[in-house]
């Protein structure tokens, strides 16, 4: 079966949005990974950004995962409304 993953970028409110999505769709969030939890070599995360969400996911049904991150302007990432969604399709092309 083909699987669909959607990745959203937020301006600092990923956790709030995903708690809302959880209340709508049910299910359990994947563990929330924060920027302070995953230090990047050679990159200094400002204190005000350390608790922002680096990654979170919410399974929806059997074949879809909704995922997201907070964009960090301090790292030169600019959130553009309308261009902040990525969709990946994973077709099942192999016969088992």
N, C-alpha and C positions, 0 to 999 in steps of 0.2 A: 504494500500500500504506500502511496506517496505521502510524505510528511511535509508539513508547512511550518516554518519558523518565522516569526515576526520579531524584529528588533527595533525598539523605540529609543529615542534620545530625549531626555528631559533637561530642563534648566534648573535642576536642584530639587525637584519634587518627585523623583522616581518612587521613593518608598511610599509616600502618600498615595500616589496613583495606583501602585500595585496592591496596597491594602484595599483600595476601592475595588479594583478588578477582582481581587479575591472574594470580596463580599458579593460581587455580581455573579462570577463564574464558579465559585467554590474552589475546592482543591487546596493544596498547600504550596506556599512559596518555596523555592529552592533557598538554601542559605544565602543571606544577603552578604555579598563581599563588598567591603568598603575600601576606598583608596588607601587608607592607612594599613589595611590588612595585606596588601600586595605591593610592597615597595618596588619601584621600578629603578633599575640601575641608572644612575646619572640624572634622575629626575627628582626634584624637590617639590613635594606637594605642600602648598601653603596650609597652615593650621586650619583656616576656615573651610578648606575643602577636604580635609582628612576623613570626615564622617559621611561624605557624599557617597552615593552608591556607584560602585564600579561595575557590578553585575548582579542581576536578580532574574529569576525565571518563574513562570507560572504555567504548569501543564494545563492545557485546555483540551478535554477529551483525550482520545488515545493517540492522535496523530498531529497535534499542534502544540508548540511551545511558544509562549509569549515571553520575550526577554527585553531587558532595558538597562540603561546606564544614565548617569548624570553627566552632562558635558561640563568640562572645566574651562572657563574662559581664561583662567590663570595659566593654562597650558596651550593657549592659542586655539582652543576648540570653540567654534561659534555655532550656536544652535540657530538653525534657520527653519522657522515654522513652515510646514508643507514639504520640507525636504529632510525630515527627521525620522523617517521610517525606512527600514530595510526588510525585505522579504526574501527568504531563501526557500527554494523548493527542492526536496530530496526525493526524486522519483525512485521507485523500486524497479530497477532495470535488470536485476539478476533473478533468475528463477531458482528457487530453492527446492 
